[in-house]
Amino acid sequence: MTFRARRGFVAAATVVIVCLLGAGYEASQAPKPAAPAPKPAAPAAPAASGAAQGQPPMAENVYLNVQVLKGIPVDQFNDAMGMFASALLLDCVGCHHGTITSDPKAFAISTPRIERARQMVVMMNNINRLYFGGQKRVTCFTCHAGDPTPEPSPSLRLQYSELITDTTSFEFFPDIAAPPAEKVLARYIEASGGAKALASLRSFAATGTYLGFETSDTEVPFEAVVRAPEQRAEKAETGANDLLWYFNGNQAGRYHPDTPIPLIQFTGWSLIGSKIDTKSFFPTELAKAFQTFQMGYGEVEGKETIVARGINKGESPVNLHFDSATGLLVRLVRWVDTLAGPVPVQIDYSDFRDVAGVKMPFAWTRTWTNGQGIIKIKDIRPNVQVNDAQFARPNVPTTSLR
């Protein structure tokens, strides 16, 4: 685990709520009187319709004026934008033309900061190619660390301040004093209800509320249907066009209407990560989801955690934070690979209650570089009848509703 103090970085999660999921959102809506400041829009206006069923479109076929980040699916392009936003602590208008809040096509306008960003990506790629064998060891965050202008001088306040744990740091340093993975996982299963109770829970339906920037920070009705080991369907009711998420083991994605490409398919580490997220509701499935573990210590909300870093060859590592006092899983951190480097996805679990003999979290907080979703569950019905169709890719428009 990496220990560090970041200058003003504790507010990063609230500062870096960027535009990617709300692409063109305000521009596509009817005018609203006395509306709050508009949400940022998408990285660019759509240049072409979505790809055929099962084939995620490339970024340059959806967004205009893409010059450097070509040849990658839209979800990976959006995550790269999240890297830029997090590394510089800027939202979309920090780099793009100021008229993007009213005209999504303005994302195609090159600005001095966009031109510089393109140069920086080329420089970063050359450094990694020449000195690190092509590994993404140098990223935007390496130099910027939350500052638009990298600081050339050492910080004495940083050097002599109290050490803190950054649980989303990609670097991980195992601690030989940490207990072995087998012992931690066995305690986790026992704390969650025991092997017998866990084996009897194979599905559940949950209802509650969802709050995120996609809902203008307003709580809306939320429901989820989950089946072991890795199938999940979720819906946040926003009115005429609901927000949807689907995970069926082989495919995963989200549907956020009124965006240049409403239905975004998950690829690469995002697809793999969606499976792990679902397994986290079934402790016995999560415990056997990894080939090897590295063990260490961390901290979540001021409480010590035992960290098991799950590792599968060729996949993103996943840090599982188990509360030292209860043994329950309280945080999951994984990473999404982008051309600009890995970006974190963090899920926090709390408010554990007994459901059919199993301790289940009734509060889920999902945080990533492009926003945060807060889910508060009110009711969970165990072992509901479900069918494969509930987890299928939704039959919704693949192009903008504008």
C-alpha positions in Angstrom: 0.0 0.0 0.0 1.3 3.5 -0.8 1.4 6.1 1.9 1.3 9.7 0.9 -0.2 13.1 1.5 -1.7 15.0 -1.4 -1.8 18.8 -1.5 -5.5 19.6 -1.4 -6.4 16.3 -2.8 -9.0 15.3 -0.2 -11.6 17.2 -2.2 -10.7 15.5 -5.5 -13.8 13.2 -5.5 -16.1 16.2 -5.4 -14.1 18.4 -7.8 -13.6 16.0 -10.6 -17.2 15.2 -11.5 -16.8 15.4 -15.3 -19.0 15.3 -18.3 -18.5 11.9 -19.9 -21.7 10.1 -18.8 -23.8 13.3 -19.2 -22.6 13.9 -22.8 -24.7 16.7 -24.3 -27.3 16.2 -21.6 -28.3 19.8 -21.0 -28.2 20.6 -24.7 -30.7 17.8 -25.4 -33.3 19.0 -22.9 -36.0 21.6 -23.1 -35.1 24.8 -21.3 -35.7 24.7 -17.5 -36.4 27.9 -15.6 -34.1 28.8 -12.7 -32.0 25.7 -13.4 -28.7 25.2 -11.5 -25.4 25.5 -13.3 -25.4 23.1 -16.3 -23.7 19.8 -16.0 -20.7 19.4 -18.3 -21.4 17.7 -21.6 -19.6 15.0 -23.6 -16.1 14.8 -24.9 -17.4 15.6 -28.4 -20.5 15.6 -30.5 -21.4 12.4 -32.3 -19.8 11.9 -35.7 -21.5 8.6 -36.6 -24.2 6.2 -35.3 -23.4 3.4 -33.0 -21.8 0.2 -34.2 -23.6 -3.0 -35.0 -24.9 -5.2 -32.2 -22.1 -6.7 -30.2 -19.4 -4.6 -31.8 -18.5 -1.5 -29.7 -17.7 1.5 -31.9 -14.4 3.2 -31.8 -14.1 6.7 -30.3 -13.2 8.4 -33.6 -16.5 7.0 -35.1 -18.5 8.6 -32.4 -16.8 11.8 -31.3 -15.5 14.6 -33.6 -11.9 15.7 -34.0 -10.3 12.8 -32.2 -6.6 12.8 -33.3 -4.5 11.0 -30.8 -6.7 8.6 -28.8 -7.9 6.6 -31.9 -8.6 2.9 -32.2 -10.1 2.4 -28.8 -13.7 1.7 -27.8 -15.8 4.5 -26.5 -15.8 3.3 -22.9 -12.0 3.3 -22.8 -11.9 6.8 -24.4 -14.3 8.1 -21.8 -12.1 6.6 -19.0 -9.1 8.4 -20.6 -11.0 11.7 -20.3 -11.5 10.7 -16.6 -7.7 10.4 -16.2 -7.2 13.9 -17.7 -9.8 15.4 -15.4 -8.5 13.6 -12.3 -4.9 14.4 -13.0 -5.5 18.1 -13.5 -8.6 18.5 -11.2 -10.5 20.1 -14.1 -13.9 19.5 -15.6 -14.8 19.6 -19.3 -14.8 23.4 -19.6 -11.3 23.5 -18.1 -10.0 22.2 -21.5 -12.8 22.5 -24.0 -14.3 25.6 -25.5 -16.7 27.5 -23.2 -19.7 27.0 -25.4 -19.9 23.3 -24.9 -22.5 23.7 -22.2 -25.0 24.9 -24.9 -23.6 23.4 -28.0 -22.2 19.8 -27.9 -20.5 20.2 -31.3 -18.2 22.8 -29.6 -16.3 19.8 -28.2 -14.7 19.5 -31.7 -13.1 23.0 -31.4 -9.4 22.7 -30.7 -8.2 24.9 -27.8 -4.6 25.6 -26.6 -5.1 23.2 -23.7 -6.4 20.5 -26.0 -3.5 20.9 -28.3 -1.1 20.7 -25.4 -2.8 17.6 -24.1 -2.3 15.9 -27.4 1.4 16.8 -27.3 1.6 15.5 -23.7 0.1 12.1 -24.7 2.6 11.7 -27.4 5.4 12.7 -25.0 4.1 10.3 -22.3 3.9 7.4 -24.8 7.5 8.1 -26.0 8.8 8.1 -22.4 7.1 4.8 -21.7 8.3 3.2 -24.9 11.9 4.3 -24.6 12.5 3.8 -20.9 9.9 1.3 -19.6 9.5 -1.1 -22.5 6.0 0.2 -23.3 4.6 -0.3 -19.8 2.4 2.6 -18.7 4.6 3.6 -15.8 4.5 7.4 -16.5 0.9 8.7 -16.7 -0.8 12.1 -16.7 -1.1 11.8 -12.9 2.6 11.0 -12.4 3.5 14.6 -13.0 0.3 16.6 -12.5 -1.0 14.9 -9.3 -4.1 17.1 -9.3 -2.5 20.3 -10.5 -2.8 21.8 -14.1 0.8 23.0 -13.8 3.3 20.4 -12.5 5.2 21.7 -9.5 9.0 21.8 -10.1 9.9 22.5 -6.5 9.7 20.0 -3.6 7.0 20.7 -1.0 8.2 20.8 2.6 4.7 20.6 3.9 4.2 17.4 2.0 7.6 16.0 3.1 7.0 16.7 6.8 3.2 16.1 7.0 1.5 13.1 8.5 1.5 10.1 6.3 -1.9 9.0 5.0 -3.1 6.0 3.1 -4.3 6.4 -0.5 -6.5 3.4 -0.9 -6.9 4.0 -4.7 -3.1 4.0 -5.3 -2.3 1.4 -8.1 1.1 0.7 -6.4 0.8 -2.0 -3.7 3.4 -3.0 -1.1 2.7 -6.3 0.6 3.2 -6.4 4.4 4.7 -9.5 5.8 2.9 -8.8 9.1 -0.5 -9.1 7.5 -2.4 -12.4 8.0 -2.5 -14.9 5.1 -5.2 -14.7 2.6 -6.7 -18.0 3.5 -7.3 -16.8 7.1 -8.8 -13.4 6.1 -11.1 -15.0 3.5 -12.3 -17.7 5.9 -13.1 -15.0 8.5 -14.9 -13.0 5.7 -17.1 -16.0 4.8 -17.9 -16.7 8.5 -18.6 -13.0 9.2 -21.0 -12.8 6.2 -23.1 -15.6 7.6 -21.1 -18.8 7.1 -20.7 -21.2 4.2 -24.1 -22.9 4.6 -26.2 -19.7 4.6 -24.1 -18.2 1.8 -24.6 -21.3 -0.3 -28.4 -21.0 0.0 -28.3 -17.4 -1.4 -28.2 -17.5 -5.2 -30.1 -14.4 -6.2 -31.8 -11.3 -4.8 -33.9 -8.3 -5.8 -33.2 -5.0 -4.2 -35.1 -1.7 -4.2 -34.1 1.7 -2.9 -32.8 5.0 -4.2 -30.0 6.2 -6.5 -28.3 9.6 -6.4 -25.7 10.9 -8.9 -24.9 13.7 -11.2 -26.9 12.0 -13.9 -29.9 12.6 -11.7 -28.9 16.2 -10.9 -28.0 15.0 -7.4 -31.6 14.0 -6.7 -32.6 10.7 -5.2 -34.6 8.6 -7.7 -36.1 5.1 -7.3 -33.6 2.3 -7.9 -34.0 -1.4 -8.3 -31.6 -4.3 -9.0 -31.8 -8.0 -9.7 -28.7 -10.0 -9.1 -27.9 -13.7 -9.6 -24.8 -15.6 -8.7 -22.1 -15.6 -9.8 -21.9 -12.6 -12.1 -25.3 -11.5 -13.5 -26.8 -8.2 -12.5 -29.4 -5.7 -13.9 -30.0 -2.3 -12.4 -32.4 0.6 -13.1 -32.6 4.2 -11.8 -36.0 5.7 -12.7 -35.5 9.2 -14.0 -38.7 9.6 -15.8 -39.3 9.0 -19.5 -35.8 7.5 -20.0 -34.4 5.5 -17.2 -30.7 4.8 -16.5 -29.9 1.2 -17.0 -26.9 -1.1 -16.3 -26.6 -4.7 -17.4 -24.1 -7.5 -16.6 -24.6 -11.0 -17.9 -21.2 -12.6 -17.6 -20.2 -12.1 -21.2 -21.5 -8.6 -21.9 -21.8 -5.5 -19.7 -22.7 -1.9 -20.3 -24.8 1.1 -19.3 -27.6 3.0 -20.9 -27.7 6.7 -20.2 -30.1 8.5 -22.5 -29.7 11.8 -24.2 -26.0 11.3 -24.7 -24.1 11.0 -28.0 -23.9 7.2 -27.6 -26.5 6.3 -24.9 -25.7 2.6 -24.8 -22.0 2.1 -24.0 -20.6 -1.4 -24.0 -17.9 -2.2 -21.4 -14.7 -3.7 -22.8 -11.3 -4.8 -21.4 -10.8 -4.3 -17.7 -14.3 -2.6 -17.4 -15.9 -5.8 -18.5 -13.8 -7.9 -16.2 -14.4 -5.5 -13.4 -18.2 -5.7 -13.7 -18.0 -9.4 -13.0 -15.9 -8.8 -9.9 -18.4 -6.1 -8.7 -21.2 -8.6 -9.0 -19.3 -11.4 -7.2 -18.8 -9.1 -4.3 -22.4 -9.7 -3.3 -21.6 -13.4 -3.0 -18.6 -13.9 -0.7 -17.9 -17.5 -1.6 -17.8 -16.5 -5.3 -15.5 -13.5 -4.6 -13.1 -15.6 -2.4 -12.4 -18.0 -5.3 -12.3 -15.3 -8.1 -8.5 -14.8 -8.0 -5.5 -16.9 -8.8 -3.3 -15.4 -6.1 -3.4 -12.8 -3.4 -1.0 -10.2 -1.9 -1.7 -9.1 1.6 -1.3 -5.7 3.4 -3.0 -3.1 5.5 -5.1 0.0 4.7 -7.6 2.4 6.1 -11.3 3.2 5.3 -13.1 6.0 7.0 -10.5 6.1 9.8 -10.7 2.3 10.5 -8.0 -0.2 9.8 -8.6 -2.7 7.1 -6.8 -5.8 6.0 -6.2 -5.6 2.2 -6.2 -8.6 0.0 -5.1 -7.7 -3.5 -6.6 -10.3 -5.8 -4.5 -11.0 -8.9 -5.4 -12.8 -12.2 -2.9 -12.9 -15.0 -3.6 -10.2 -17.6 -6.3 -8.5 -15.6 -6.6 -5.5 -13.4 -5.6 -6.2 -9.7 -8.5 -5.8 -7.2 -7.9 -4.5 -3.7 -10.4 -6.0 -1.2 -10.6 -4.1 2.1 -11.9 -6.1 5.0 -12.7 -4.3 8.2 -10.3 -5.5 10.8 -12.9 -5.5 13.5 -15.8 -7.2 11.7 -14.1 -9.1 8.9 -16.7 -7.8 6.4 -15.8 -6.4 3.0 -16.1 -2.6 3.2 -14.3 -1.4 0.1 -13.4 -2.8 -3.3 -10.9 -0.9 -5.5 -10.1 -2.0 -9.1 -8.7 -0.2 -12.1 -9.6 0.4 -15.7 -6.8 0.5 -18.3 -6.7 3.5 -20.6 -4.1 4.7 -23.1 -3.3 7.3 -20.5 -2.8 4.8 -17.7 -4.9 3.0 -15.1 -7.8 4.9 -13.5 -9.5 3.6 -10.2 -13.1 2.5 -9.6 -14.0 2.3 -5.9 -17.1 0.7 -4.3 -17.8 1.2 -0.6 -20.2 -1.1 1.3 -21.8 -0.2 4.6 -25.0 -0.5 6.6 -24.9 -4.3 6.8 -28.1 -6.1 7.7 -29.2 -9.7 8.0 -31.0 -11.1 4.9 -31.8 -14.8 5.1 -28.9 -15.4 7.5 -26.4 -13.4 5.3 -24.9 -10.0 6.2 -25.6 -7.8 3.2 -24.7 -4.1 2.6 -27.7 -1.8 2.3 -25.5 1.2 1.2 -23.4 1.1 -2.0 -21.3 4.0 -3.0 -19.6 3.8 -6.4 -16.9 6.3 -7.1 -14.9 6.7 -10.3 -13.0 9.5 -12.1 -16.2 10.5 -14.0 -18.6 10.7 -11.1 -20.2 9.0 -8.1 -23.4 7.1 -7.5 -24.9 6.7 -4.1 -27.3 3.8 -3.7 -29.4 3.3 -0.6 -31.2 0.0 -0.4 -34.5 -0.2 1.5 -35.5 -3.8 0.9 -33.8 -7.0 -0.3 -35.8 -10.1 -1.3 -33.6 -13.2 -1.3 -33.7 -16.1 -3.9 -36.2 -14.5 -6.3 -37.0 -16.2 -9.5 -35.1 -14.7 -12.4 -34.4 -15.6 -16.0 -31.6 -14.9 -18.5 -33.6 -12.2 -20.4 -33.5 -9.9 -17.3 -29.7 -9.6 -17.8 -29.6 -9.2 -21.5 -28.4 -6.2 -23.4 -31.4 -3.8 -23.3 -33.3 -3.1 -26.5 -32.8 0.6 -26.5 -31.6 3.3 -29.0 -27.9 3.1 -29.7 -27.7 6.7 -31.0 -28.5 10.0 -29.4 -32.1 10.9 -28.6 -31.4 14.5 -29.7 
